[in-house]
Amino acid sequence: MPTPTTIENPAAPRIRQLMPDGFLRTIAERTGCTQRATLSGVVNYEQTSSKYWPAVEQLARETNPDGFAEWQAAQLQPVAAGA
């Protein structure tokens, strides 16, 4: 059974919604990644297996702790059939 994600659960917030203005620059500085397209893809497609994902989660947690907690909780909830 696949792990539920926010893509499968449209009621959950997207990680992108939790990002502040200038988030690509911040994540790039923290990770040393110079490819903004890569970082954008990690955030927009919620690529949790990316080596950059911990920096994305950290920034989301710092920027919007309540929204991040809601996003994180949605990752653990099964998605109802037909939702």
DADA-V340167 format. One record per helix or strand. SS is the DSSP state (a for helix, b for strand). FROM is the first residue (numbers start at 1). TO is the last residue. If there is no record, write none. Layout:
ss = (SS & SS)
from = (FROM & FROM)
to = (TO & TO)
This chain:
ss = (a & a & a & a & a)
from = (15 & 23 & 36 & 53 & 65)
to = (18 & 31 & 44 & 63 & 76)
